[in-house]
Amino acid sequence: MTITAPAFGVQRAPRTVVFGAGQRALLGRHAAEYGSSALVCTDQRLAASPEFAQLLTDLEDNGLEVHVWSDTSPELPTSDIDACFDAMEYAGIDVVIGIGGGSCMDLAKAVALMLTHGGPIDQYYGENAVPSPVLPIIAVPTTGGTGSEVTPVCVLSDSRRELKAGISSPYLIPSVAICDPELTYSCPPSLTASAGADAVSHLVESFTAIQRPPSALAEGRVFIGKNVISDSYARWGLGLLATALPIAFEHPDDQEARSAVMLAANAGGYALGVAGTAAAHALQYPLGALTHTPHGVGVGVLLPYVMRYNAPARVEEFAEIARLFGVPKAGNTQQQALAGIEAVDALLDRIGIPPTLKELGLAEDQLEYVAELGLRSARLIDNNPRPLDVDALLEITRAAYAGDRTDPF
Ligand SMILES: NC(=O)c1ccc[n+]([C@@H]2O[C@H](COP(=O)([O-])OP(=O)(O)OC[C@H]3O[C@@H](n4cnc5c(N)ncnc54)[C@H](O)[C@@H]3O)[C@@H](O)[C@H]2O)c1
């Protein structure tokens, strides 16, 4: 091994992460450590399930008074946040539990924030606008994808804005994450694919993000760029997903694959929560608003084209992705890097992510608008390994519209 520079890394994480089939049975015991009154944020699908009834009984058996909010919508509209906050403002909540996909976990983060510091929610948009700790949050994911159970991010849809908005603060990292792959067994293939593509994009974008000097921490950034710790999570997660995601998609009952996908999503959360994501996420914010496609599908469509744009700045990383995907080593480093990019393309194709923006329903005359709005996500744009301006974003969106996957070198 050649050491070229002193290592620099940062890890931010929940106090406790429990992973494994059946581990949701620990929810009540953990929640009881944080008080006697719990708000559970979930959605109507989960609220009607026998698993949810068991979780409620367990919470009550551990002495908690439980308030259930079960009206979370996908992609988390701000109206859901406001309605939940209005209903719970004076309920004396001690701990907020998000059980569900990214939308339910992010609702728990947003409501924990507002119950502590008040509304309106938009005063916290951006990085480090949360003034101090918020109520304890416990996250229990039911998709293998977002990694929100360990991230400092809450993503929401504000109908007054043309983009999705993000609140990024280490105070939003849940205190406890309980990751039970059994809760993902009910995900249909389309959800396995969209959430899985989200995890792929978190891992690739954080592994290939900009690299900053250690002083980035002193600048007070939440997202400091790739580093030795985020890289180790990215390697781990990509290696797991390369094998497990197609199996979980094609054989939803394969328990080992479900477990590996959830573990990889968790690794993606650690990686992105410190390193940050980049161009694919910046462009997805307007794309999602225009096409109403699930977040993971949008980033999955964009990723092949963002990887090609970034390839000249991240040759070594893409060559390493080829090795992580088990591609036999052949040719020079650039050829290996192309093989890495094509291996990620093949994974996304195999789980049915559409190959072009055209197939997502975007019109060609909307490409400039997507590029212009994408540029407004400054934290994501700054995090890209190659500089981005509106022309560069237009180049990526044009390629993504036409399906132009030519050799980037
Ligand atoms: N906070 C973060 O760090 C972070 C990271 C990435 C994405 N996100 C956000 O997360 C959201 C997407 O989350 P998601 O992909 O998990 O989907 P989701 O939470 O939006 O849920 C999508 C649908 O899947 C259903 N669902 C959830 N779990 C299921 C299960 N086990 N079986 C059957 N159906 C199930 C839900 O009921 C819902 O109808 C987006 O708003 C995205 O922007 C947040």
PDBQT file of the ligand as one rigid body, heavy atoms in Angstrom, charges set to zero:
ROOT
HETATM    1  N1  LIG A 501     -32.881  12.326   4.713  1.00  0.00    +0.000 N 
HETATM    2  C1  LIG A 501     -32.068  11.728   3.882  1.00  0.00    +0.000 C 
HETATM    3  O1  LIG A 501     -30.869  11.545   4.180  1.00  0.00    +0.000 OA
HETATM    4  C2  LIG A 501     -32.577  11.274   2.567  1.00  0.00    +0.000 A 
HETATM    5  C3  LIG A 501     -31.716  10.645   1.659  1.00  0.00    +0.000 A 
HETATM    6  C4  LIG A 501     -32.235  10.237   0.441  1.00  0.00    +0.000 A 
HETATM    7  C5  LIG A 501     -33.571  10.438   0.127  1.00  0.00    +0.000 A 
HETATM    8  N2  LIG A 501     -34.390  11.066   1.016  1.00  0.00    +0.000 N 
HETATM    9  C6  LIG A 501     -35.799  11.314   0.752  1.00  0.00    +0.000 C 
HETATM   10  O2  LIG A 501     -36.532  10.126   1.086  1.00  0.00    +0.000 OA
HETATM   11  C7  LIG A 501     -37.726  10.089   0.296  1.00  0.00    +0.000 C 
HETATM   12  C8  LIG A 501     -37.817   8.768  -0.427  1.00  0.00    +0.000 C 
HETATM   13  O3  LIG A 501     -37.844   7.721   0.529  1.00  0.00    +0.000 OA
HETATM   14  P1  LIG A 501     -38.138   6.210   0.097  1.00  0.00    +0.000 P 
HETATM   15  O4  LIG A 501     -37.506   5.911  -1.204  1.00  0.00    +0.000 OA
HETATM   16  O5  LIG A 501     -37.764   5.365   1.232  1.00  0.00    +0.000 OA
HETATM   17  O6  LIG A 501     -39.704   6.178  -0.172  1.00  0.00    +0.000 OA
HETATM   18  P2  LIG A 501     -40.912   6.920   0.592  1.00  0.00    +0.000 P 
HETATM   19  O7  LIG A 501     -40.663   7.024   2.027  1.00  0.00    +0.000 OA
HETATM   20  O8  LIG A 501     -41.224   8.176  -0.141  1.00  0.00    +0.000 OA
HETATM   21  O9  LIG A 501     -42.084   5.872   0.367  1.00  0.00    +0.000 OA
HETATM   22  C9  LIG A 501     -42.519   5.589  -0.945  1.00  0.00    +0.000 C 
HETATM   23  C10 LIG A 501     -43.703   4.611  -0.886  1.00  0.00    +0.000 C 
HETATM   24  O10 LIG A 501     -43.212   3.346  -0.452  1.00  0.00    +0.000 OA
HETATM   25  C11 LIG A 501     -44.099   2.796   0.528  1.00  0.00    +0.000 C 
HETATM   26  N3  LIG A 501     -43.325   1.889   1.379  1.00  0.00    +0.000 N 
HETATM   27  C12 LIG A 501     -42.357   2.197   2.283  1.00  0.00    +0.000 A 
HETATM   28  N4  LIG A 501     -41.862   1.071   2.843  1.00  0.00    +0.000 NA
HETATM   29  C13 LIG A 501     -42.544   0.031   2.290  1.00  0.00    +0.000 A 
HETATM   30  C14 LIG A 501     -42.502  -1.380   2.471  1.00  0.00    +0.000 A 
HETATM   31  N5  LIG A 501     -41.633  -1.961   3.314  1.00  0.00    +0.000 N 
HETATM   32  N6  LIG A 501     -43.349  -2.140   1.735  1.00  0.00    +0.000 NA
HETATM   33  C15 LIG A 501     -44.220  -1.589   0.851  1.00  0.00    +0.000 A 
HETATM   34  N7  LIG A 501     -44.306  -0.258   0.638  1.00  0.00    +0.000 NA
HETATM   35  C16 LIG A 501     -43.478   0.535   1.352  1.00  0.00    +0.000 A 
HETATM   36  C17 LIG A 501     -44.627   4.017   1.256  1.00  0.00    +0.000 C 
HETATM   37  O11 LIG A 501     -45.853   3.702   1.890  1.00  0.00    +0.000 OA
HETATM   38  C18 LIG A 501     -44.786   5.006   0.119  1.00  0.00    +0.000 C 
HETATM   39  O12 LIG A 501     -46.028   4.832  -0.522  1.00  0.00    +0.000 OA
HETATM   40  C19 LIG A 501     -37.638  11.248  -0.657  1.00  0.00    +0.000 C 
HETATM   41  O13 LIG A 501     -38.374  12.354  -0.151  1.00  0.00    +0.000 OA
HETATM   42  C20 LIG A 501     -36.153  11.573  -0.688  1.00  0.00    +0.000 C 
HETATM   43  O14 LIG A 501     -35.879  12.903  -1.086  1.00  0.00    +0.000 OA
HETATM   44  C21 LIG A 501     -33.910  11.474   2.240  1.00  0.00    +0.000 A 
ENDROOT
TORSDOF 0
